[in-house]
Amino acid sequence: MSESRWRWKCTDKGCYLDGRWMLTELDGALPHGAQFGDLDGWAEVDGRFLFIEHKPEGYVWDQGNGQWKALKRLAKLPGVTVWWLRDAGDGYEIAEPGQAMTRIGRDELFQRIKRWADAS
């Protein structure tokens, strides 16, 4: 849906993702086969956190997946909001853990983030 801002200087400074440190270097460091994961976006405003995990259009979340479970648990913490975001045509589908996906446009996503940031 959108180009990563990390790639914008590929021609003159190299692509960020090409030189990015890989979490796989830590494989085996955690017990029970657990692995480090990444989040696509997060923000902190006045001690509250918003985490966004983005997936491509048509992606189906595996509810047994470690990332799914971790984000669901994270969403239960005070001051934490988690949104799953999936591309959908010219917009997105969005949901908080345990809720149904809702289709929204880019402008609505922007406004939701502003409302989240302005809430106290």
C-alpha angles and dihedrals in degrees: 000000000000136000118247114252087221091072099053097102099041095127098052106023104021127253117293091222092053091063099032119134111249122229088211086081085077097051110136095024094102126066127253095021093297116156136196115260135194135231123219096219141356138169137187121211120175093336095312121113133212118194121189124192112192127201132180124260113288095018113147116207116231103224090205090057117114093232091053092050094045094050091048090053092044091054090060093062118101113262094016127117122184124193126188109210126192129181113249116180108292092348142028145265113228136186143161115230111287094018131104119258115261123201115234138163128241092262092053090049089052091050093048090054091049091050090049091049093047095049116100 
